[in-house]
Amino acid sequence: MVVIGPIRVGEGAVIGAGSAVLRDAPPGAVVAQSRAHP
């Protein structure tokens, strides 16, 4: 996982392996792509 910038990951959010997180992930979100956003 790569986090770009000041990102918030909500409680229970799942971030996939190898994902680049570009935006906040709300609680319970599932983000899993090379350029992931909820």
N, C-alpha and C positions, 0 to 999 in steps of 0.2 A: 504494500500500500504506500502511495505517495500522497502527502497532503500538501496542497499548494495554497499558501496564504493562511490567514487566521480563520480556520474552519471549526465549526461546532458539530460534533457528532452526538445526536440525541440518544437517550437511554434506550437500549434494546435495538439500536440500529446495527445492521450487519454490513460490513465493508468487505467486498470480495478480494481475494489475493491478487496482487498485481494491478489493482485499480488505482487510478490517479484521481483523488477526490478534489473537485474544483469548487464545490458549493457546500453549504451547510447540509447535513443529513438530519432530517427531523426524526423524532422518536419513532422507532419501529420500522424505519425505512430499510430497504435492501438496495444497495448500490454495488454493481459488479460489471464493470466494463473497463476498457483501457482509459477512457476519459469519462469517468462516472459522475453522474449527478442525479439526484432524486427527481 
